[in-house]
Amino acid sequence: MLTGRDILCVSSIDWDFIWQGHQEIMSTLAAHNNRVLFIENTGVRAPTLRDLPRLRHRLRNWFKGIKGFRKVHDNLFVYSPLILPFPYSRLAGWLNRRLLLQALQRWMDAVGFRRPIFWTFLPTPLAYEMIRTLEPELTVYYCIDDLASSSPQARRISRSEEQVFRVADLVFVTSEKLRQRASQFTDQVHVFPFGVKFEAFEQVRRGDDGVPDDLRALSSGPIIGYVGGVHQWVDQELLVHLATAMPQMHFVLVGPIQTDTSRLAQCPNVHLLGGRPHADVPRYIKGFQIGMIPYRLSDYTAHVYPTKLNEYLAMGIPVVATNLLEIRRFNTEHGPVVAVAQSAGEFVRAIEQELTRITPELIQRRIDVSRENSWKTRVERMSGLMEQRLALRRQATPQWEASLRRLYQVARRKAARLAVPLLATYLLLFHSPLPWWVATPLKVVEPARAADAIVVFGGGVGESGKARGGFQERVKQAVELYRQELAPHVIFSSGYTFIFREAEVMKELAIAHGVPASAILLETSAAGTRENVTHIEAMLREHRWRSILLVSSPYHMRRALLTWRKLAPDIAVISSPPPSTQFYAHGHGASLEQIRGILHEYMGILYYWWKGWI
């Protein structure tokens, strides 16, 4: 058995999910003095509404530990990462790599992990990048499902899985079809179907542990049982047929409900018990007369080796299954210990026949087969293969050469990871139209029409908040609107004072361009958009004016209009910014000051929304 190693395990399920090979293998390795970090599922598809309970559970797990890390047993730690749930997005992948790898590196430094064995159940792009970045001493990929056929979204995993197949030192698979697929990319493939914790089942089978009360409460009649998740691959149509054809029998399903089971719930002799603690599973199987594997036939289940098979056999009970490829292979290897049904009618007849074949010899034969497939045997063989590969790698390369080469590779990758995003960000911001595309929603321009007054906000509003900027352009726009006789009055609003009050400077500039002083009003206390709106609204109400032509910076108009609509909704506001401004003049890209101005406006809108001003 492998011992004294550090192991990072990337799991395809969470630690608290149904107990499967993931938890069993890592618990076994941790019990043999290996330090294990179990990283909970990072996802193979984008989440849907049905995943909300899992997301809430992940948040609870994250808060249970220190930044997501918690210790569950001696030598066994669990990490519940919080990452963006978009496994095939390049942007999300880049962010997730940074978030996850930084957290892992801190934890590894804290506990003293050094070049761990990397064991993954997931072949996602994120898992592949972890292998490349962490440079583990050994990489093991345990391929337990054909994930590409599990859902339409997950089909995109094929490319990264091929990469993981190629870089892994060892590939373990659970079925013959998975072995055939993996062998296209590597010659280090070994078949290890999921096993059974035989000792725990034997203890219950031989001991005085009673059948659980919810089974004992069922009326007389054989119990045909199933343990495991009640998911989309369980053939509910078959189960309804069985329940209808054999009303004297009880069909009991023990496991979390993961799909719509309304049809099953209508059958009086079908009992959906829901999830139960893993430690109680042997007691439930002890109460079954027959264990069943009622899976639908599909591309996905063609690759599946049902874990529950060996659990049923460990209790000595007969097993009836649909015509799964791995069940047929199991019978070829161990003899006809499982009854295989190719139709609903055959399933009924197989159950009836197996109920008559409960002899001591057959019970012992099932137990012996299960013992051959115990997890202890599986993990020992896996450990032997890992030790062989580790020894070969040590012999192939002197330690100092490998360490030096690794340090240079890490340095090059770090430099590339820093340079590439910096260059891309620079080109996007300063040499592409991206900033102006982002700024487009901020700019509002409407056809000018007659109003009661022209309102001009002072310089700086909408341009990084810097006063004095742009007021001449706004005065020019106001003068042009006045000359077109669109409004008889002009209001200049600014509370800024430099050597002179800005509002007074704007007034004198307008007078110099032909606007009579009698047509001009000043507001000299406002120092921001909200104050501009509230002070001017009071002036408008005093003069009973109901409509305005608003002049401000082009990219400030969205915030200004939202503020008017919230604080003075009865005023009709016509957006009339200057057609061009020096501050926002540009060719292809944007300047740093212009980007700051655009960000300032978005932050201003967010702040105004938070304050309830828009």
C-alpha positions as CSV (number, residue, x, y, z in Angstrom):
1,M,0.0,0.0,0.0
2,L,1.2,3.5,-0.9
3,T,2.4,5.4,2.3
4,G,4.0,8.6,3.3
5,R,2.9,10.6,0.2
6,D,1.1,13.9,-0.3
7,I,-2.0,13.6,-2.6
8,L,-4.1,16.2,-4.3
9,C,-7.4,14.7,-5.4
10,V,-9.7,16.6,-7.8
11,S,-13.1,14.9,-7.3
12,S,-16.2,14.8,-9.5
13,I,-18.5,14.8,-6.5
14,D,-18.6,16.6,-3.1
15,W,-17.3,14.9,0.0
16,D,-20.8,14.9,1.6
17,F,-22.5,13.4,-1.5
18,I,-23.4,9.7,-1.9
19,W,-20.4,7.7,-0.6
20,Q,-18.6,6.3,-3.6
21,G,-15.2,5.3,-4.8
22,H,-13.9,8.8,-4.5
23,Q,-14.3,9.0,-0.8
24,E,-13.4,5.3,-0.3
25,I,-10.1,5.5,-2.1
26,M,-9.0,8.7,-0.5
27,S,-10.1,7.6,3.0
28,T,-8.1,4.3,2.5
29,L,-4.9,6.2,1.4
30,A,-5.3,8.7,4.3
31,A,-5.6,5.8,6.7
32,H,-2.2,4.5,5.5
33,N,-0.3,7.7,6.4
34,N,-0.7,9.6,3.2
35,R,-1.8,13.2,3.5
36,V,-4.8,13.8,1.2
37,L,-6.5,17.1,0.1
38,F,-9.9,16.2,-1.4
39,I,-11.0,19.1,-3.8
40,E,-14.7,19.0,-4.2
41,N,-16.4,19.0,-7.6
42,T,-15.4,22.0,-9.8
43,G,-18.1,21.2,-12.4
44,V,-18.3,19.8,-15.9
45,R,-21.3,22.0,-17.0
46,A,-22.8,25.4,-16.3
47,P,-25.3,25.2,-13.4
48,T,-29.1,25.4,-13.8
49,L,-31.9,26.3,-11.3
50,R,-31.9,22.7,-10.1
51,D,-28.3,23.1,-8.9
52,L,-29.2,25.9,-6.4
53,P,-29.3,23.5,-3.4
54,R,-25.8,22.3,-4.4
55,L,-24.6,25.9,-4.7
56,R,-26.0,26.7,-1.2
57,H,-24.4,23.6,0.1
58,R,-21.0,24.6,-1.4
59,L,-21.3,28.0,0.3
60,R,-22.0,26.4,3.6
61,N,-19.0,24.1,3.2
62,W,-16.8,27.0,2.3
63,F,-17.8,28.9,5.4
64,K,-17.3,25.8,7.6
65,G,-13.6,25.8,7.0
66,I,-10.8,28.4,6.7
67,K,-11.4,30.0,3.2
68,G,-12.9,26.7,2.2
69,F,-10.4,24.3,3.7
70,R,-11.4,21.9,6.5
71,K,-10.0,18.8,8.2
72,V,-12.4,15.8,8.2
73,H,-10.2,13.0,9.5
74,D,-6.5,12.4,10.3
75,N,-4.4,13.1,7.2
76,L,-7.6,14.0,5.2
77,F,-8.6,17.5,4.3
78,V,-11.4,18.8,2.1
79,Y,-11.4,22.0,0.0
80,S,-14.7,23.5,-1.1
81,P,-13.6,26.0,-3.8
82,L,-15.7,29.0,-4.8
83,I,-15.1,29.5,-8.6
84,L,-17.1,30.7,-11.6
85,P,-19.3,27.9,-12.7
86,F,-18.5,28.1,-16.4
87,P,-16.0,25.3,-17.1
88,Y,-15.4,26.0,-20.8
89,S,-15.3,29.8,-20.8
90,R,-11.8,31.1,-21.4
91,L,-12.3,34.2,-19.3
92,A,-13.8,32.2,-16.4
93,G,-11.1,29.6,-16.8
94,W,-8.4,32.2,-16.5
95,L,-10.0,33.6,-13.4
96,N,-10.6,30.2,-11.9
97,R,-7.0,29.1,-12.4
98,R,-5.8,32.1,-10.5
99,L,-8.3,31.8,-7.7
100,L,-7.9,28.0,-7.3
101,L,-4.1,27.8,-7.7
102,Q,-3.4,30.7,-5.4
103,A,-5.6,29.2,-2.7
104,L,-4.0,25.7,-3.2
105,Q,-0.5,27.2,-3.1
106,R,-1.1,29.0,0.2
107,W,-2.6,25.8,1.7
108,M,0.3,23.7,0.4
109,D,2.8,26.1,1.9
110,A,1.0,26.1,5.2
111,V,0.9,22.3,5.6
112,G,4.2,21.6,3.8
113,F,3.0,19.8,0.7
114,R,5.9,19.2,-1.7
115,R,5.3,17.9,-5.3
116,P,2.2,15.9,-4.5
117,I,0.7,13.0,-6.4
118,F,-2.1,14.5,-8.5
119,W,-5.1,12.3,-8.7
120,T,-8.1,13.5,-10.7
121,F,-11.6,12.2,-11.4
122,L,-12.2,15.2,-13.6
123,P,-10.7,15.8,-17.1
124,T,-11.9,19.4,-17.3
125,P,-9.7,22.3,-18.7
126,L,-9.2,23.5,-15.1
127,A,-7.9,20.1,-14.0
128,Y,-5.6,20.0,-17.0
129,E,-4.2,23.4,-16.2
130,M,-3.7,22.3,-12.6
131,I,-1.5,19.4,-13.8
132,R,0.6,21.7,-16.0
133,T,1.0,24.3,-13.3
134,L,1.6,22.2,-10.1
135,E,3.9,19.8,-11.9
136,P,3.1,16.9,-9.6
137,E,5.4,14.0,-8.9
138,L,2.9,11.6,-10.5
139,T,-0.4,12.2,-12.3
140,V,-3.3,9.7,-12.1
141,Y,-6.6,10.1,-13.9
142,Y,-9.3,7.8,-12.8
143,C,-11.9,7.8,-15.6
144,I,-15.1,6.5,-14.1
145,D,-17.7,7.8,-16.6
146,D,-18.0,8.9,-20.2
147,L,-18.7,12.5,-19.1
148,A,-19.0,13.8,-22.7
149,S,-22.3,11.8,-23.1
150,S,-23.7,12.6,-19.7
151,S,-25.3,15.9,-20.9
152,P,-25.3,18.1,-24.0
153,Q,-23.2,20.8,-22.1
154,A,-20.6,18.3,-21.1
155,R,-19.7,17.2,-24.6
156,R,-17.2,20.0,-24.7
157,I,-15.1,18.1,-22.2
158,S,-13.7,15.7,-24.9
159,R,-10.8,17.9,-25.9
160,S,-9.4,18.5,-22.4
161,E,-10.0,14.8,-21.5
162,E,-7.7,13.8,-24.4
163,Q,-5.1,16.2,-23.0
164,V,-5.4,14.7,-19.6
165,F,-5.1,11.2,-21.1
166,R,-1.9,12.2,-22.7
167,V,-0.2,13.8,-19.7
168,A,-1.3,11.3,-17.0
169,D,1.3,8.9,-15.9
170,L,-1.4,6.3,-15.1
171,V,-5.0,6.1,-16.3
172,F,-7.4,3.9,-14.3
173,V,-10.8,3.2,-15.9
174,T,-13.9,1.4,-14.6
175,S,-15.1,-0.3,-17.8
176,E,-13.9,-1.9,-21.0
177,K,-15.4,0.8,-23.2
178,L,-13.6,3.4,-21.2
179,R,-10.4,1.4,-21.6
180,Q,-10.8,1.3,-25.4
181,R,-11.3,5.1,-25.5
182,A,-8.3,5.9,-23.2
183,S,-6.0,3.5,-25.1
184,Q,-6.2,5.8,-28.1
185,F,-4.0,8.3,-26.3
186,T,-1.9,6.3,-23.8
187,D,-0.6,2.8,-23.2
188,Q,-0.7,3.2,-19.4
189,V,-4.4,2.2,-19.0
190,H,-5.6,-0.2,-16.3
191,V,-9.1,-1.4,-15.6
192,F,-10.3,-0.9,-12.0
193,P,-14.1,-1.1,-11.6
194,F,-15.4,0.4,-8.4
195,G,-15.2,-2.0,-5.5
196,V,-16.9,-2.6,-2.2
197,K,-15.9,-2.0,1.4
198,F,-16.3,-5.7,2.0
199,E,-15.4,-5.8,5.7
200,A,-18.2,-3.4,6.6
201,F,-20.8,-5.4,4.7
202,E,-19.5,-8.7,6.1
203,Q,-19.7,-7.3,9.6
204,V,-23.4,-6.4,9.1
205,R,-24.2,-9.6,7.3
206,R,-22.7,-11.8,10.1
207,G,-23.7,-9.5,13.0
208,D,-26.9,-8.7,14.8
209,D,-27.5,-5.4,13.1
210,G,-31.2,-5.2,12.4
211,V,-33.0,-4.2,9.3
212,P,-33.9,-0.4,9.4
213,D,-37.4,0.4,10.8
214,D,-38.7,1.8,7.5
215,L,-38.1,-1.5,5.8
216,R,-39.4,-3.5,8.8
217,A,-42.6,-1.4,8.6
218,L,-43.5,-2.7,5.2
219,S,-46.2,-5.3,5.0
220,S,-45.5,-8.9,4.1
221,G,-44.0,-9.5,0.7
222,P,-40.6,-9.7,-0.9
223,I,-38.5,-6.5,-1.0
224,I,-36.8,-5.8,-4.3
225,G,-34.3,-3.0,-3.6
226,Y,-32.1,-0.4,-5.2
227,V,-29.4,1.7,-3.6
228,G,-27.9,4.8,-5.2
229,G,-29.0,8.1,-6.7
230,V,-32.4,8.1,-8.3
231,H,-31.2,9.9,-11.5
232,Q,-32.1,10.3,-15.1
233,W,-30.5,6.9,-16.0
234,V,-32.8,4.9,-13.7
235,D,-35.5,3.4,-16.0
236,Q,-38.7,4.6,-14.4
237,E,-40.9,3.1,-17.1
238,L,-39.4,-0.3,-16.3
239,L,-40.0,0.2,-12.5
240,V,-43.6,1.2,-13.1
241,H,-44.1,-2.0,-15.2
242,L,-42.5,-4.2,-12.5
243,A,-44.6,-2.6,-9.7
244,T,-47.8,-3.1,-11.8
245,A,-47.0,-6.7,-12.8
246,M,-46.0,-7.7,-9.2
247,P,-48.3,-5.8,-6.8
248,Q,-47.5,-8.3,-4.0
249,M,-43.8,-7.1,-3.9
250,H,-42.3,-4.0,-2.6
251,F,-39.9,-2.0,-4.8
252,V,-37.7,0.1,-2.5
253,L,-35.3,2.8,-3.7
254,V,-32.7,4.1,-1.2
255,G,-30.9,7.2,-2.4
256,P,-31.2,10.9,-3.1
257,I,-33.9,11.9,-5.6
258,Q,-32.1,13.6,-8.5
259,T,-34.9,13.7,-11.1
260,D,-38.7,13.9,-11.4
261,T,-40.1,10.7,-9.9
262,S,-43.8,11.6,-10.0
263,R,-44.7,8.5,-12.0
264,L,-43.0,6.2,-9.4
265,A,-44.7,8.1,-6.5
266,Q,-48.1,7.1,-7.9
267,C,-47.3,3.3,-7.5
268,P,-48.5,2.1,-4.0
269,N,-45.8,-0.6,-3.8
270,V,-42.9,1.7,-4.9
271,H,-41.2,3.3,-1.9
272,L,-38.8,6.2,-2.4
273,L,-36.9,6.5,0.9
274,G,-34.5,9.2,-0.2
275,G,-30.9,9.5,0.9
276,R,-29.5,7.6,3.9
277,P,-26.2,7.7,5.6
278,H,-23.6,5.5,3.9
279,A,-23.0,3.5,7.1
280,D,-26.6,2.4,7.0
281,V,-26.5,1.1,3.4
282,P,-25.5,-2.5,4.4
283,R,-28.4,-2.7,6.8
284,Y,-30.9,-1.7,4.0
285,I,-29.4,-4.3,1.6
286,K,-29.7,-6.9,4.3
287,G,-33.4,-6.3,4.2
288,F,-33.7,-6.8,0.5
289,Q,-34.6,-10.2,-1.0
290,I,-33.2,-9.1,-4.4
291,G,-31.0,-6.2,-5.5
292,M,-31.8,-4.6,-8.8
293,I,-29.9,-2.4,-11.3
294,P,-32.6,-0.9,-13.5
295,Y,-30.6,1.4,-15.7
296,R,-31.7,2.6,-19.1
297,L,-29.4,1.6,-22.0
298,S,-27.6,4.6,-23.5
299,D,-24.1,5.7,-24.6
300,Y,-23.6,6.9,-21.1
301,T,-24.6,3.7,-19.2
302,A,-22.6,1.6,-21.7
303,H,-19.5,2.9,-19.9
304,V,-20.9,2.5,-16.4
305,Y,-19.8,-0.1,-13.9
306,P,-22.6,0.0,-11.2
307,T,-20.9,0.3,-7.7
308,K,-24.0,-1.2,-6.1
309,L,-23.4,-4.6,-7.8
310,N,-20.7,-5.7,-5.4
311,E,-22.6,-4.3,-2.5
312,Y,-25.5,-6.5,-3.2
313,L,-23.3,-9.5,-3.7
314,A,-21.4,-8.8,-0.4
315,M,-24.7,-9.4,1.4
316,G,-25.3,-12.7,-0.6
317,I,-28.5,-11.6,-2.2
318,P,-29.4,-12.2,-5.9
319,V,-29.0,-9.4,-8.4
320,V,-31.2,-8.6,-11.4
321,A,-30.0,-6.0,-13.9
322,T,-30.8,-4.6,-17.3
323,N,-28.6,-5.7,-20.2
324,L,-25.6,-3.4,-19.4
325,L,-22.3,-4.0,-21.2
326,E,-20.4,-4.1,-17.9
327,I,-22.8,-6.5,-16.3
328,R,-22.3,-8.9,-19.2
329,R,-18.5,-8.5,-18.9
330,F,-18.8,-9.1,-15.1
331,N,-20.6,-12.4,-15.8
332,T,-18.0,-13.4,-18.3
333,E,-15.2,-12.8,-15.8
334,H,-16.9,-14.3,-12.7
335,G,-19.5,-16.7,-14.0
336,P,-23.3,-16.0,-14.3
337,V,-23.8,-14.5,-10.8
338,V,-26.1,-11.7,-12.1
339,A,-29.4,-12.3,-13.8
340,V,-29.6,-10.1,-17.0
341,A,-32.9,-9.0,-18.4
342,Q,-33.3,-7.6,-21.9
343,S,-37.0,-6.5,-21.5
344,A,-39.5,-5.6,-18.8
345,G,-41.1,-9.1,-19.2
346,E,-37.7,-10.8,-18.7
347,F,-37.0,-8.6,-15.7
348,V,-40.3,-9.9,-14.1
349,R,-39.4,-13.5,-14.8
350,A,-35.8,-13.0,-13.5
351,I,-37.1,-11.7,-10.2
352,E,-39.5,-14.5,-9.8
353,Q,-36.8,-17.1,-10.7
354,E,-34.1,-15.6,-8.4
355,L,-36.5,-15.7,-5.4
356,T,-36.5,-19.5,-5.8
357,R,-32.6,-19.7,-6.0
358,I,-31.6,-18.6,-2.5
359,T,-29.5,-21.5,-1.5
360,P,-26.4,-21.5,0.8
361,E,-24.2,-22.4,-2.1
362,L,-25.3,-19.5,-4.3
363,I,-25.2,-17.1,-1.4
364,Q,-21.6,-18.1,-0.7
365,R,-20.7,-17.8,-4.4
366,R,-21.9,-14.2,-4.5
367,I,-20.0,-13.4,-1.3
368,D,-16.8,-14.8,-2.7
369,V,-17.1,-12.8,-5.9
370,S,-17.7,-9.7,-3.9
371,R,-14.6,-10.4,-1.8
372,E,-12.5,-10.5,-5.0
373,N,-13.7,-7.0,-5.8
374,S,-13.1,-5.4,-2.4
375,W,-11.7,-1.9,-2.2
376,K,-8.8,-3.1,-0.2
377,T,-7.7,-5.3,-3.1
378,R,-8.3,-2.5,-5.6
379,V,-6.3,0.2,-3.8
380,E,-3.4,-2.2,-3.1
381,R,-3.1,-2.9,-6.8
382,M,-3.4,0.8,-7.7
383,S,-0.7,1.6,-5.1
384,G,1.6,-1.0,-6.6
385,L,1.3,0.6,-10.0
386,M,1.9,4.1,-8.6
387,E,5.0,2.9,-6.8
388,Q,6.4,1.3,-10.0
389,R,5.9,4.6,-11.9
390,L,7.5,6.7,-9.2
391,A,10.5,4.4,-9.1
392,L,10.8,4.6,-12.9
393,R,10.7,8.3,-12.9
394,R,13.3,8.6,-10.1
395,Q,15.7,6.3,-12.1
396,A,15.1,8.1,-15.4
397,T,16.2,11.6,-14.3
398,P,18.7,12.7,-11.6
399,Q,16.9,14.6,-8.9
400,W,18.9,17.9,-9.2
401,E,18.3,18.0,-13.0
402,A,14.6,17.4,-12.6
403,S,14.4,20.1,-10.0
404,L,16.4,22.7,-12.0
405,R,14.4,22.0,-15.1
406,R,11.1,22.3,-13.1
407,L,12.2,25.7,-11.7
408,Y,12.9,27.1,-15.1
409,Q,9.6,25.8,-16.5
410,V,7.7,27.4,-13.6
411,A,9.6,30.7,-14.2
412,R,8.7,30.7,-17.9
413,R,5.1,29.9,-17.3
414,K,4.8,32.6,-14.6
415,A,6.3,35.2,-17.0
416,A,4.0,34.1,-19.8
417,R,0.9,34.1,-17.6
418,L,1.8,37.7,-16.6
419,A,2.8,39.0,-20.0
420,V,0.0,37.6,-22.2
421,P,-3.0,39.0,-20.2
422,L,-1.1,42.3,-19.7
423,L,-0.5,42.7,-23.5
424,A,-4.1,41.6,-24.3
425,T,-5.5,44.1,-21.8
426,Y,-3.3,46.9,-23.1
427,L,-4.4,46.3,-26.7
428,L,-8.1,46.0,-25.9
429,L,-8.1,49.2,-23.8
430,F,-5.8,51.5,-25.8
431,H,-5.9,50.2,-29.3
432,S,-9.4,48.9,-29.9
433,P,-12.9,50.4,-29.9
434,L,-13.8,48.3,-26.8
435,P,-13.9,51.3,-24.4
436,W,-16.3,53.2,-26.7
437,W,-18.4,50.1,-27.1
438,V,-18.6,49.8,-23.3
439,A,-19.4,53.6,-23.0
440,T,-22.2,53.6,-25.6
441,P,-25.0,53.0,-23.1
442,L,-23.9,56.1,-21.2
443,K,-24.4,58.5,-24.2
444,V,-27.9,59.7,-24.8
445,V,-28.7,62.3,-27.5
446,E,-32.2,63.3,-28.5
447,P,-33.5,65.6,-31.3
448,A,-33.7,69.2,-29.9
449,R,-37.2,70.6,-29.6
450,A,-38.9,73.6,-27.9
451,A,-38.7,73.7,-24.1
452,D,-39.1,76.3,-21.2
453,A,-35.4,76.5,-20.5
454,I,-31.9,75.4,-21.4
455,V,-30.0,73.9,-18.4
456,V,-26.2,73.7,-18.4
457,F,-24.3,71.6,-15.9
458,G,-20.9,73.0,-15.1
459,G,-17.5,71.7,-16.2
460,G,-16.2,68.4,-14.8
461,V,-19.6,66.7,-14.5
462,G,-19.1,63.4,-16.4
463,E,-15.4,63.8,-17.0
464,S,-13.7,62.0,-14.1
465,G,-15.3,64.5,-11.7
466,K,-12.7,67.1,-12.5
467,A,-14.0,70.6,-12.4
468,R,-13.3,73.2,-15.1
469,G,-13.2,70.6,-17.9
470,G,-15.5,71.2,-20.9
471,F,-17.7,74.1,-19.7
472,Q,-16.8,76.2,-22.8
473,E,-18.1,73.5,-25.1
474,R,-21.4,73.4,-23.0
475,V,-21.8,77.1,-23.1
476,K,-21.3,77.0,-26.9
477,Q,-24.0,74.3,-27.2
478,A,-26.4,76.4,-25.0
479,V,-25.8,79.5,-27.1
480,E,-26.6,77.5,-30.3
481,L,-29.8,76.1,-28.8
482,Y,-30.8,79.7,-27.7
483,R,-30.1,81.1,-31.2
484,Q,-32.4,78.4,-32.6
485,E,-35.1,79.9,-30.3
486,L,-35.8,76.5,-28.8
487,A,-36.0,78.0,-25.3
488,P,-36.2,81.7,-24.0
489,H,-34.1,81.1,-20.8
490,V,-30.7,79.6,-19.9
491,I,-29.7,78.3,-16.5
492,F,-26.0,77.8,-15.7
493,S,-25.5,75.5,-12.7
494,S,-22.1,75.1,-11.0
495,G,-20.9,75.4,-7.4
496,Y,-17.2,75.4,-8.3
497,T,-15.1,78.5,-7.7
498,F,-11.6,79.0,-8.9
499,I,-10.5,82.6,-9.3
500,F,-14.0,83.3,-10.4
501,R,-17.3,81.4,-9.9
502,E,-17.6,79.0,-12.8
503,A,-21.4,79.8,-13.2
504,E,-20.6,83.5,-13.6
505,V,-17.8,82.8,-16.1
506,M,-20.3,80.7,-18.1
507,K,-22.8,83.6,-18.0
508,E,-20.3,86.2,-19.2
509,L,-19.2,83.8,-22.0
510,A,-22.8,83.4,-23.1
511,I,-23.5,87.1,-23.1
512,A,-20.4,87.7,-25.2
513,H,-21.9,85.3,-27.8
514,G,-25.3,87.2,-27.9
515,V,-27.4,85.8,-25.2
516,P,-29.0,88.7,-23.3
517,A,-28.3,88.8,-19.5
518,S,-32.0,89.0,-18.8
519,A,-32.4,85.5,-20.3
520,I,-29.8,83.9,-18.0
521,L,-30.2,82.5,-14.5
522,L,-27.5,81.1,-12.2
523,E,-27.3,78.3,-9.7
524,T,-24.1,78.6,-7.8
525,S,-24.1,75.9,-5.0
526,A,-24.4,72.5,-6.7
527,A,-21.3,70.3,-6.6
528,G,-22.6,67.2,-8.2
529,T,-25.3,65.7,-10.4
530,R,-27.8,65.1,-7.6
531,E,-27.4,68.7,-6.2
532,N,-27.7,70.1,-9.8
533,V,-31.0,68.3,-10.2
534,T,-32.5,69.2,-6.9
535,H,-31.5,72.9,-6.9
536,I,-32.5,73.4,-10.5
537,E,-35.8,71.6,-10.0
538,A,-36.6,74.1,-7.3
539,M,-35.9,77.0,-9.7
540,L,-38.0,75.4,-12.4
541,R,-40.9,74.9,-9.9
542,E,-40.6,78.6,-8.8
543,H,-41.0,79.8,-12.5
544,R,-43.5,77.1,-13.3
545,W,-41.3,75.7,-16.1
546,R,-42.1,72.1,-17.0
547,S,-39.5,71.2,-19.7
548,I,-35.8,71.7,-20.3
549,L,-33.0,71.1,-22.8
550,L,-30.2,69.5,-20.7
551,V,-26.6,70.2,-21.7
552,S,-23.8,68.2,-20.0
553,S,-21.0,65.9,-21.0
554,P,-22.1,63.3,-23.6
555,Y,-21.3,60.3,-21.4
556,H,-22.8,61.9,-18.4
557,M,-26.3,62.0,-19.9
558,R,-27.4,58.6,-18.8
559,R,-26.8,59.3,-15.1
560,A,-28.3,62.8,-15.4
561,L,-31.5,61.5,-17.0
562,L,-31.9,58.7,-14.4
563,T,-31.5,61.2,-11.6
564,W,-34.0,63.6,-13.1
565,R,-36.5,60.8,-13.6
566,K,-36.1,59.7,-9.9
567,L,-35.9,63.1,-8.2
568,A,-38.0,65.3,-10.5
569,P,-40.2,63.0,-12.6
570,D,-42.6,65.7,-13.6
571,I,-40.0,67.6,-15.6
572,A,-39.6,66.7,-19.3
573,V,-35.9,66.5,-20.0
574,I,-34.5,66.6,-23.5
575,S,-30.9,65.3,-23.7
576,S,-28.8,67.8,-25.7
577,P,-25.1,67.3,-25.1
578,P,-22.4,69.0,-27.2
579,P,-21.9,67.1,-30.5
580,S,-18.2,66.8,-29.8
581,T,-15.9,67.3,-26.8
582,Q,-12.2,67.7,-26.4
583,F,-12.1,65.4,-23.4
584,Y,-13.7,62.5,-25.3
585,A,-12.1,63.1,-28.7
586,H,-10.5,59.9,-30.0
587,G,-9.4,57.9,-32.9
588,H,-9.4,54.1,-32.6
589,G,-8.6,53.5,-29.0
590,A,-9.0,55.5,-25.7
591,S,-6.6,57.3,-23.4
592,L,-6.1,56.5,-19.8
593,E,-8.0,59.7,-18.8
594,Q,-10.9,58.8,-21.1
595,I,-11.1,55.3,-19.6
596,R,-11.1,56.8,-16.1
597,G,-14.0,59.1,-17.2
598,I,-16.0,56.2,-18.5
599,L,-15.4,54.1,-15.3
600,H,-16.2,57.1,-13.2
601,E,-19.7,57.3,-14.8
602,Y,-20.4,53.6,-14.3
603,M,-19.3,53.8,-10.7
604,G,-21.4,57.0,-10.3
605,I,-24.5,55.1,-11.6
606,L,-23.9,52.3,-9.2
607,Y,-23.4,54.6,-6.3
608,Y,-26.5,56.6,-7.1
609,W,-28.5,53.4,-7.3
610,W,-27.2,52.2,-3.9
611,K,-28.1,55.6,-2.4
612,G,-31.6,55.5,-4.0
613,W,-31.1,58.6,-6.1
614,I,-31.9,56.8,-9.4
